[in-house]
Amino acid sequence: MLADEFGRSFYGANTVVVAPIYPAGEQPISGVDASMLADKCRSYGHKDVHVAGELDSLAEELADQVSSGDLVITLGAGSVWRVGEALLHRLRGHASDTRRAPPEPIEAPAVGRSGATSAADLVADLEGEAKVDHPMTRCTSFRLGGPAEVVFIPSSEAAAAEAIARAISEGVTVTAIGGGTNLLVADRGVGGIVLSPGPAFGEIRFENDGRVLCGAAAPLAKVMRQAIARGWVGMETLAGIPGSIGGAAVMNAGTRDGEIGELIVAVRGVDRTGRLIEVAGKDLNFAYRSSQISKLGLTLLEIELTLEQGDAVAASRRAYEIRHYRNRTQPHKVRSAGSVFKNPPGESAGRLLDRSGLKGVNVGGARVSEVHANFLTAEKGCSASEIAGLIERCRQAVWDQHQIGLELEIQPLGFDPGELPPAWSGG
Ligand SMILES: Cc1cc2nc3c(=O)[nH]c(=O)nc-3n(C[C@H](O)[C@H](O)[C@H](O)COP(=O)(O)OP(=O)(O)OC[C@H]3O[C@@H](n4cnc5c(N)ncnc54)[C@H](O)[C@@H]3O)c2cc1C
């Protein structure tokens, strides 16, 4: 009876997160657990009910989900109130995030790779938001680089397609970005249109057959969490990778245990002619940190995954363990863009950099992390050219000592082709 009452008690909440049940001295009641209570809520029609993996990681998970103005209530007889305290602590920490602070001074005007019509004019009347001369420090985890000529956040597929079609006909560059967690933006900024699929492309829809339809801007971590909460497993190996699902698809983001490309059935987006098209996952040639998506010039708007039903509690625990392992072995709470170099076949870029004595080496405010040598961190006052200088210094040292040429994993943006060392990929 209590379970039924529980199931009916949360109509007023937009989202319900059911934490694990821990017995307090009494014997556990067989069949009564968090999943059963969540199912009860769903059976009474609640649309957004999740089962949390571990109480310890709940604040971390909530911090990624809540937005300004949300009201979060913790209810329970045990220590769940601590989650509220931990969440406040985290959010206060996030509030000092410079991405939300006033823009840093802009040193140089954005270079134009735009044609006669300005990039801003091209999108001015389209459905969405256009941010002219927008600091890319706010759009990237490195928090580096100059401004974008215009960042366009379309609010419909039609607006995204029209922006791209107009840009093509005017010879204006369009660059799609996601969470900016794999980008190095040049100090002079980025010309043309930087297209950022925003909240209009953040929806995640779960079908009964295991297909998941994700807007390109949906955070990868959120897709994974919501999938596990519904009993769909397969994404746990991606735990702890920041950024959007769109960016993850382009990069074929992953770890040694799995990559997102293995789960992608199809992608939908706008091609180089401004047409909305769909491409099957099998035609995207997913390989280690690469896919055909950039080569096809596709701006992704939707990604379709396929997942399997499985043990949600085990999946949640695995995700938690992976995140904790990463926190121990990689620098976090610093400005970085993840691994800078791809691992050469059969080798680890981090190990090669470490063996070359590069940990702690710096160029200005750019420094090789002491925790993991394949992470470069940006300290206060660091510029993109200092990161670029350090990248070259690292590549040269590894070449001199091991005769191995490291290939770049992070994506340079806004650099002129002549400025990039020949071995740098992307851009
Ligand atoms: C601390 C840290 C840890 C990381 N760990 C990992 C890891 O373990 N494994 C891993 O693979 N990566 C890792 N990364 C790198 C990065 O998080 C991933 O590559 C991520 O998937 C990039 O997603 P994003 O949304 O931030 O993409 P962005 O950085 O914004 O873009 C990446 C590329 O995708 C393109 N792109 C983005 N969105 C679209 C779109 N909608 N349409 C077309 N093109 C688009 C961009 O032009 C760019 O070329 C890490 C990064 C950080 C900061």
PDBQT file of the ligand as one rigid body, heavy atoms in Angstrom, charges set to zero:
ROOT
HETATM    1  C1  LIG A 501      38.574  16.366 -19.020  1.00  0.00    +0.000 C 
HETATM    2  C2  LIG A 501      38.318  15.782 -20.383  1.00  0.00    +0.000 A 
HETATM    3  C3  LIG A 501      38.322  14.402 -20.532  1.00  0.00    +0.000 A 
HETATM    4  C4  LIG A 501      38.102  13.836 -21.799  1.00  0.00    +0.000 A 
HETATM    5  N1  LIG A 501      38.105  12.479 -21.927  1.00  0.00    +0.000 NA
HETATM    6  C5  LIG A 501      37.855  11.914 -23.121  1.00  0.00    +0.000 A 
HETATM    7  C6  LIG A 501      37.831  10.488 -23.281  1.00  0.00    +0.000 A 
HETATM    8  O1  LIG A 501      38.019   9.730 -22.346  1.00  0.00    +0.000 OA
HETATM    9  N2  LIG A 501      37.581   9.990 -24.514  1.00  0.00    +0.000 N 
HETATM   10  C7  LIG A 501      37.345  10.797 -25.589  1.00  0.00    +0.000 A 
HETATM   11  O2  LIG A 501      37.102  10.282 -26.685  1.00  0.00    +0.000 OA
HETATM   12  N3  LIG A 501      37.365  12.143 -25.473  1.00  0.00    +0.000 NA
HETATM   13  C8  LIG A 501      37.614  12.715 -24.278  1.00  0.00    +0.000 A 
HETATM   14  N4  LIG A 501      37.643  14.084 -24.153  1.00  0.00    +0.000 N 
HETATM   15  C9  LIG A 501      37.495  14.921 -25.353  1.00  0.00    +0.000 C 
HETATM   16  C10 LIG A 501      36.056  15.387 -25.627  1.00  0.00    +0.000 C 
HETATM   17  O3  LIG A 501      35.340  15.487 -24.428  1.00  0.00    +0.000 OA
HETATM   18  C11 LIG A 501      35.308  14.449 -26.571  1.00  0.00    +0.000 C 
HETATM   19  O4  LIG A 501      35.948  14.363 -27.809  1.00  0.00    +0.000 OA
HETATM   20  C12 LIG A 501      33.857  14.928 -26.767  1.00  0.00    +0.000 C 
HETATM   21  O5  LIG A 501      33.117  13.885 -27.325  1.00  0.00    +0.000 OA
HETATM   22  C13 LIG A 501      33.740  16.166 -27.648  1.00  0.00    +0.000 C 
HETATM   23  O6  LIG A 501      32.393  16.610 -27.583  1.00  0.00    +0.000 OA
HETATM   24  P1  LIG A 501      32.023  18.164 -27.653  1.00  0.00    +0.000 P 
HETATM   25  O7  LIG A 501      30.557  18.273 -27.693  1.00  0.00    +0.000 OA
HETATM   26  O8  LIG A 501      32.710  18.908 -26.583  1.00  0.00    +0.000 OA
HETATM   27  O9  LIG A 501      32.629  18.524 -29.077  1.00  0.00    +0.000 OA
HETATM   28  P2  LIG A 501      33.445  19.827 -29.497  1.00  0.00    +0.000 P 
HETATM   29  O10 LIG A 501      34.721  19.864 -28.735  1.00  0.00    +0.000 OA
HETATM   30  O11 LIG A 501      32.588  21.013 -29.452  1.00  0.00    +0.000 OA
HETATM   31  O12 LIG A 501      33.757  19.466 -31.018  1.00  0.00    +0.000 OA
HETATM   32  C14 LIG A 501      34.574  18.370 -31.352  1.00  0.00    +0.000 C 
HETATM   33  C15 LIG A 501      34.545  18.210 -32.874  1.00  0.00    +0.000 C 
HETATM   34  O13 LIG A 501      33.239  17.857 -33.281  1.00  0.00    +0.000 OA
HETATM   35  C16 LIG A 501      32.699  18.831 -34.177  1.00  0.00    +0.000 C 
HETATM   36  N5  LIG A 501      31.279  18.966 -33.820  1.00  0.00    +0.000 N 
HETATM   37  C17 LIG A 501      30.761  19.175 -32.590  1.00  0.00    +0.000 A 
HETATM   38  N6  LIG A 501      29.413  19.182 -32.645  1.00  0.00    +0.000 NA
HETATM   39  C18 LIG A 501      29.081  18.975 -33.933  1.00  0.00    +0.000 A 
HETATM   40  C19 LIG A 501      27.839  18.863 -34.641  1.00  0.00    +0.000 A 
HETATM   41  N7  LIG A 501      26.654  18.990 -34.031  1.00  0.00    +0.000 N 
HETATM   42  N8  LIG A 501      27.882  18.635 -35.986  1.00  0.00    +0.000 NA
HETATM   43  C20 LIG A 501      29.066  18.504 -36.641  1.00  0.00    +0.000 A 
HETATM   44  N9  LIG A 501      30.259  18.620 -36.032  1.00  0.00    +0.000 NA
HETATM   45  C21 LIG A 501      30.268  18.842 -34.692  1.00  0.00    +0.000 A 
HETATM   46  C22 LIG A 501      33.522  20.088 -33.952  1.00  0.00    +0.000 C 
HETATM   47  O14 LIG A 501      33.581  20.908 -35.111  1.00  0.00    +0.000 OA
HETATM   48  C23 LIG A 501      34.888  19.492 -33.622  1.00  0.00    +0.000 C 
HETATM   49  O15 LIG A 501      35.559  19.136 -34.799  1.00  0.00    +0.000 OA
HETATM   50  C24 LIG A 501      37.866  14.677 -22.910  1.00  0.00    +0.000 A 
HETATM   51  C25 LIG A 501      37.851  16.077 -22.742  1.00  0.00    +0.000 A 
HETATM   52  C26 LIG A 501      38.069  16.625 -21.489  1.00  0.00    +0.000 A 
HETATM   53  C27 LIG A 501      38.040  18.122 -21.324  1.00  0.00    +0.000 C 
ENDROOT
TORSDOF 0
